[in-house]
Amino acid sequence: MLRRVCILFGLAGIVFAATAGDSTFDADRYLGHIKFLASPEMRGRASGSPELEKAAQYIVNEFKSDGLKPVEGTNYLQPFDITTSAVLGKADRFEFVLNGQSQDLQPTKDFEPVSFSGRGKASAGVVFAGYGITAPEYNYDDYAGLDVKGKFVLVLKHEPQEYDDKSIFEGRVYTDHSEEYSKAANARRHGAAGVILINDRIHHQTSADELDGFSAAEGPADAGILFVQVKEQVVDPWFRAEGKDLMSIESGIDADVKPRSFVFRKLQVRENVDVERVVKTVHNVVAYLPGQTDEYVIIGAHYDHLGLGGRFSLAPSLIGTVHPGADDNASGTSGVIELARHFSMLPKPKRGYLFMTFAGEELGLLGSGYYANHPELPLDKAVAMINMDMIGRLREGKLYVGGADTGTTLRRDLNSLAPHFPALHVDYSDAGGYGSSDHASFTAKQVPVLFFFSGLHADYHKPSDTWDKINAPGAVEVLQLVADVADRLDTDPDRPQFVRVEEKSPDPHAGQISGTAGSGGYGPYFGSVPDFTEIPRGVRFADVTPESPAGKAGLKAGDILVRFGTDPIQNLYDFTYALRAHKPGDEVEVEVLRGNQTLKVKVQLTERH
């Protein structure tokens, strides 16, 4: 089949221009892939599930049918291990001694570990630490003047003035401080032995005093601290023994937004938390169409989703129900399959095409991060990476294209091609290459990127993201544009040169872990970009902005941050809290691992741009 372009001859040479007609893409065939990938039988394609492996084999079969091969010396399936979940062991125990009288709580009835809890035993006193929040931007600190080292901290869920439009905590919008991972990281930073979480009755008086359930809380694979939830009715006697009333304390904090923290003098707690991590092997799917040179264009999308919902579901009452992920991201995966078919039917390209579908994206860009660190072809030969994530719900022709300024020729090419698609209205509002999808893993390796996205909708991360809501004709229009952009990258003698784009909120570590609204812009600027692939300890830098504080201090991509000031860094959540505890102008000594070396450097933090 002929390449879907018109060839225009001019004095400067050959120019390719797109035509919207004679499409090689078929809406029914495109939708057929989505119907399979998002079918009830695929049970939401959770990473580590048999259904995700079934999806991987489906993609492999499609690549094979188009005559595509793996990269030489490899397999279509690139394996890597991830922590997919946690399960409760059988040795969980919670005992408290109040006024010399001991009592054992019943697991899952009176108490329950949180899925990101550390594992182990501890016996210690207890300190009430309000909401467990340290928020210098709001001049609020539950830990002020409080010594919690080696003790359990008892903290309330959420944050003060939860339903007050005028609350200093962003009104009715939850800030990051309300998240349980934040409470865990803050307690660990203050040296606590563990966290005991209870419901905040003042804000939820009509709700039953129920435990959230083991897998409901969002957080890291292991927060590095014991973390359990206990029913509020269990701890009421603890307060009464101290001559205090929990409801009055909560009301007081809400009234003046001042902490009411104190030490329990008559209480000891003994815990054994038995949480086991589930590690499974998953696969990226990779196929290669060689060109006439060793350069190539990457076209990718993630093919995993949420399975039955889990902690990232935006329909918490429907956790346990299949989340089909038709738009997120069967739509992008189907696009990769169809683009592979399209280019396999054309004459041998000048530059090759590497088609990839990634696992582990919903858990933190794990698949693309793994590939970027273990590439099957040299990344310096990658002309650009095109990522498609949620391209199936085009509305009024609005198409978001990210990364347009990460390569010297990308915006120029898009501007010349887009007018041939009058039904599409391209929005370049996110011209940078960082973000919450797989292209960010390649930006960090200085590969120019383009990110195609049709926008969020009310069915995002819910069971209602079903195939029948896909706008297949609109998605096909997007694929036509993507094909022409890829074709331009293949044939244009001017290879795009990578450009580092200044982000509007340049430090991805602050306020962007959970995706919640609120105070994400607060804090000093450090200048690193995290690598989301799992490592035993610390935060690996995928990239460091050269003129940032981290860059000026000599930190580099690949360094692993293990200490920030006095704070040990176990994971990205620890780094977030450690960074937020400082202010612009502070000089902080940081410790990083670089190969076999341990380096200590001083970083002068600056204002955010």
N, C-alpha and C positions, 0 to 999 in steps of 0.2 A: 504494500500500500504506500502511496506517496506521502511524503511529509506534508502536514497540513499548513503550508505557508505559501505566500506568493513571493517570487524572487524578483526583486527590483534591481536593475542594473544602473549604477551611477558612476560618476567620475572617481568617487572615493572607493569603489569596489562593490561588493555584493552586500545588500542589506536584506534581512528577512523581516517580513511583517505578517502579523497574524490575520487570519480570516475567520469569521465566526461561523461560516458555513462548512459543509462537508465534514462534520465532526466524526472522529473515529471513536467517540465515546457514546455508549448507549445507556440511557437512564435505567432501563429495566435490568440490564446486566449489572450495572453498578448497584442497584437496589437489591439485587439477588444476593450479593455478598453480605450486605447488611442484614438481610432477613436471616441468613444462616448464623452470622456471628452474634446477633442480638436475639436469637431465638430463646424461648424458655429453657430448652434443653441445654443451652450453653451456660446457664446459671450465672451470668454476669462476668464470666472470664476473669475471676480473681487470680492474681499472681500466686502460683503454687498449686492451683487447682487442676484436676484432670481436664477440665473443660478448656483451660488456657492452652494446655498441650494439644488438645484436639484442634483448637483454633490455629495453633502454630503449624500443625500438619496440613490443615486446609490451605494455609498460605503457601507452604512449601509445594503442595500439589499444583496450585495455580502458577507458581513460578516455573515449575517443571513443564507444565503444559505449554508455556510460552517459550520454552527452549532455553530458559535462563539457567545458568550454572552457579554453584557456589564459587567464592573466591578460590583460586587455585591452592590446593593443599589444605582446604578447610571443608567444613560441612555447612549445609544451609542453616543449621541450628548452632548458635553460639551460646554455650552454657555458662551460667554464673549462679552463685548461691546468694540467697537473700533471707532475711528473717521475715517471715510472712505473718506471724501471729504469735500469740502466747497462749498457754493453757494452764489451768490451775492444777497444781499437784495435789497430793493427798495429805500433806503434812501441815496445812495452814492452821495456825493457832493464835488466839488473842486472849490473854489473861490480864486482868487488872486487879490490883490490891488497893482497896480504899479503907482507910482507918483500920488496917490490919485484917480486913475481910477480903478474901480472894473470890473471884468469879470468872469462869470461862465463858466466852461468847461462842455462839454457834456460827460456823462458816455459812455464808450465803443467806443466813437469816438475820444475824445481828451485825456481821461485818463481812467485808469482802475485799481482797486485794484489788488494786487497779492494774490493768494489763501491762502498764509500763513500769510497775514497781520493780525495784531490785529484789534479789533473793537472799535470804539469810535470817539470822536471829539477832535480837536486840532486847535488852532489858534496861529501862531507864525511867527517869521521872518525866513529867509532862508539863509543857508550857502552853498556855493559850496565847496564840499569836493572831487573833482577829481573823482577817481574811487572808493572811499570809502574804501580804503585798508590800513591796518596797517600790514606791513610785515617786522619785524625786521631781518629776515633771508636774506632779499634782501636790507636792509638798506633803506627802502622806507616807508613813512608814510604820507598819505594825511591829517591826523588829527594833524600833528605836529604843536604846537603853536596855535591851533584852539580851540576856546570855542564854542561848539555846544549844550550845555546843554539847554534843553527846546526849541530848534529850529528844523526846518526841515533841513535835509541835502539833497542837490541835488547831485546825483552821476551818473557817467557814467557806462554803462554796460561793462562787461568783464574786461580787464586789459591792462596796457600800452604795447606797442610794440607787439601787438597781433600776427602779421604775420612776426615777425623778428626772424629768426633762432637763432640769438645771443642774444635774449632778456634775461635779468636777470630773468624774470619770466618763466623759463624753455622753452625758445624758443617758438615753435608753440604749445606746449602742455599746455592746460589750467591748472592753479593751483587751489587749493581750494579757493583762494582769489577772483577768477573771479565769483564764484557762488553767486547767489543772497541771499541765506541764510547767507553766510559769510558777505555780506555787511549789512544785517539786524542785525546780531549779533554784528558786530563791531560798528554800529551806536548806538545800544542800550547800548553797553558797555560804549560809550562816553557820554551817557545821552541825546541823541537826542530825540525829540518828534515824529519824523517820517522820512521816507525815500521817496524821490522823484527820481525815476529812469528814465534816458533817454538813448536813443541809442547813441552809440559812432560812430559818423558819419565818423571820420577820417579813420576808419578801414572798413567801409561798405558803401562807397560812391555810389555804384551801387545798393544798396538795398533801397527799399522804407522805409520811416519813419513810420513803423507800430507798433502797440501795439502787445505784445506777445499773448494776450488772457489770460483769467482769470486763467485757470487751468494748464498753460504750465510750470510755474516755480516750481522747486523742493525745498522743505523745510519742516520745522516742521509743525505740525497742527496749531500752533499759535506761531509766532516769538516773541510775546509780544511787538510789535512796529508797528505803522501804516506804511504801505508800499504800494505805488501806482506807477504805470508807467505812464508817461506823454509823449506825442509826443515832439520830439525835437523842431519842428517848433513853438510850444507853448512857449518854454522858450527862444528862440532866442532874443525876445525883452527885456527880463530880463537882459541879458548880455549887449545888446546895451545901455540900460539905465544907465549902470555902465561904459560905455565907453570901453567895452571889446568885443572881438569876440570869440565865442565858438570854431570855427574851428581852430583859431590860438592857443588857449589855448590847445586844444587836440594835435595839432602838436608839441607844445613846450614840453609837457609832454613826447611825444614819442621821441623827439630829445635827451633830456638829462636825462630822467627818474627822474625828480624833480617835486614835487607837485606844483600846481598853485592855491591853495585853497584861498578863500576870502569870505567876508561877503557881502551879498546884502544889500545896505543901503536904497533902495527905494522900498522895496518889503515886503508884508505880504501875508501869505497864510492861508486860513481857510478850513479845511477838515472835512467831516463826512464819515467814512468808515464803511460800513454795510456788513460785511462778517459773514455768519452763518455757524457753524460747523455742519456736518451731522454725527450723531452717530447712529450706527446700531449694532444689535446683530448678531454675527457670531458663528460658531461652529467648534470645533475640533471633529473628529470622532474617537472613542476609542472602541476597542473590546479586550476581554481577553480570552486567552486559558490557564486555570490553569494547573500547574504542580503538582508534588508530594511534593514540598516544597513551601514555601512562597516567594522564590526568583524568579526572572523573567528577561527576556531579552526584551528590547524595540526595535521594528522595526518600523521606521516612515519615513514620507515624507510629504512635503506640497502639498496641492491640489489646492491652489488659484493661480491666475495669474493676468495679467494686465487689463483684460477686453478689452476696446477699446483703450488701450495704456496709456493715461494720462501722468503724469509727468515723469514716469520712462521708457517710450518708447525710444528705440534707433533708431526709424524711425519717427522723429517729423513731417515730412510732411504727415505721414499716421495716425496720431492721429485721432481717430474716426472710424478707421477700426479695425475689430476683430483681436486681438492678441491671437492666439489659444493656445499657450503654450503647444505644444505637448511634446517637450523635457523638458520644464520648466513649470510645473513639472508633467504633466500627465504620463511621463515615470516612475518617482519614485513612484507615486501613484499607477499605475498599478502594479509596483513591490511589493508594500505592499499587494495589493489584492491577487496577485498570491502566495506570501509567506504565507499569512494567509491560503489560500486554501491548500498549500503544507503541512504545519504543522498540519492542522486540520485533515488530512487523515492518520496521523501517530499515533502510540501508544502514550499514555499519556506521556508527556515529564517529565524529572526530575525537571527542572525549567520551569516555565510558560513562555508564550510569550504575550506581550502587543503590539497590533498593533494600530498604530495611524496615522491619516492624519491631518495636521495642516492647519488652515486658517490664514490669516494675515501675512504670511511670507514675501511677497513682500513689505509690509508696514513696515517691521522691526522686523521680528522674533516674531510677536505678539502672535501667537497661541502657539508656543512651550514655549515662555516665560511665558504665562499665565498658561499653564499646569505645568511647572516646579515650579511655585509658588503656584499652587493649585492641587497637584498630587492626583489622585484617588487611587493609591497604594503607600505605603511608598517608597520614593526614595532611602533609604538606603538598600532596598531589590533589587534594580535594578542592575543587574550584569554588564550590558553595554547597551548603546544606539547605534543602527545602523541607520544611516540616509542615504537616497538615494535621491539625488537631481541632475537631469539631467544625467540619465544613458542610454539614448536612442540613442546616436550618437557616439558609439564606433568607433574609426578610427585606423586602423592598430593595433588593440588589446590594445591600450593604456588606462589603467584604473588608475585613481588617487584615492588613498586611504589615507584619512586624519585621524589624531588622533591615529595612530598606537602606539605612545609612551605614550598615556594617561592611559594605563592599563598594568600591569606587564606582562601579558601573551599574549597580542594582537599581537604584531609583531611576536612572536614565532609561534603562531597559524597560522597567515597568511603565514609565510615563509614555514610552513610545508604543507599547503593546496594548495598554488598557483602553485607549480610545476605540479599538476594534471590537470591544465588548461593551456596547452601550448599556446593556442590562445590568452591568456591574458598576458599583460606585465604590472605588477603592479609598480606604481610610488609612493614612500613614501615621496615625497619632502615636503609635509605638514604634519609632524608628530604630530604637536600640535593639540589641540582640539578646538581652537577658530577659528572663520571665519565668513563668511556671510551666513550661513545656519543654520538650526534648531538644529543641534547637539551642537552648542555653548551654547544654553540655558541649556543643561544638563552638559556640561563641567563645567559651572559656579557653578553647584550644586555638583561637585566632583563625577560625574558618568563617568566612562570610555566611550569613544565614538569611533566609526568608521564612516567615511564619504566616501561614494562611489559616484564617479563623473566621467563622461566620457569626460569632457572638454568643454570649450566654443567654439562657432562657430559663423559664420557671421549672423545667423538667431536669435541670442540671443536677447530677448525683442523686436522682430519685428513680423509683421504679417506673415512673411515667415516661422515661426517655426511651421510647419504643420506635420500631422501624416505620410504622405507619405515619409518623409525624415528619419523616425525612422529606425534604424538598429535593427530590432526585434531579429534576431538570436544572434547578439552580446549582446543585453540586456539580453536575456535568459542565455547566458553564464555567465554574471555578476550575475544573480540571483542564478545560481547554486553555484557560489563561496560564495555568501552571505548566502545561505542556509547552506552550510557546516560550515562557520564561526559561524553562529548562533547555529548550532547543537553542535559544539565544546564548545561554551559558555554554552550551556544547560547541557552537559554531563560531562565536565571536572571538577573533584573535586577541582582543583585549580581555585578559583574565582579570576579574575584579580583585583588587588588593584589599586586604582586611583593614578596616578602620575601627578603632576603639571609640565607641560612642558614650558620651557622658550621660548617665542615667539621671532622670529627674529626682529619684530617691536612690542615691548611688550605693548605699550599703545594704545588700540583700539580707544581711543578718538581722536587721532590726525591724521587728514588727511584721515580718512576712512569712513566718513559719506556718502559722495556722490559716492565713488568709482572712483573718477577721479584720473588721474595720476598727478604727480607733486611733490609738496613739502611735502608729507605726512609724511616723516621721520623727519621733522624738529621739534625742541622743546624739552623741558625737559621731563623726565620720571616721571610719577606720580604713576602708578601701579594699577589702578582699571580697572574693566571690567563692562561696562554698562548693566543694565537690560533694555531691550527695551519696556517693557510693559508700557502703558500710566499711568502717575500719574499727579495730578494737578499742581505740582510745583517741580522743582529740577530734579536731576539725581540719581536714585537708583543704588547702586552698586550690581551687580550680584555676583561679586567676587572681592577679593583684594589679590594680591600676597603678601605672608607673609614678604619677605625680601625687598619689594619695599618701596619707601618713604611713601606711604599711609599705608602700613602694619606696618612699624616701628612706625608710629605715632599713631597706635592703631585703625585705621579705619577697619571696618568689612563689610562683605557681608550683605546687607540689609540696610545699612546706606543710607540716602538720602542727597546728597550734595545740599545745598541751597545758599552757598556763597563761593567764592574762592578769597581770598584777599579782595579787595574792591568791587568786582564784584558780584552782585546777579546772581544766576544761576536759570534760568527758565527751561532750557532744555539742551540736549546734545550739541546743537550748541553753546550755551553760554559758556559751559565748554570748548569746543574746543578753542574758541577765548581767553578766560581767561588764559588757559594753555599756549597757543602759545605766549602770551604777556610777559611771564617770560622766564628765562634762567636757565640752570643747576647751582646749587649752591644757588639759591634764597630760602629763608625761607618764606613760605606763610601760613597765618592763614586761615584755612578753617572751615566752619560751617556746621554741619550735623545734621539731625534729626535721632534719634535712639529710636524708640518707642515713648514714651511721653517725652523724653529728647531732649534738644538742646545742642549739644556739640561743643566746639571750641577747635581745636588742631592745632599745628604748624607742617607743613610738609616741610622737607628739600628736594627740588627737586634735581635730579641727572641727569647725562648724560644718553642718550639712549644707549642700548647695541648693 
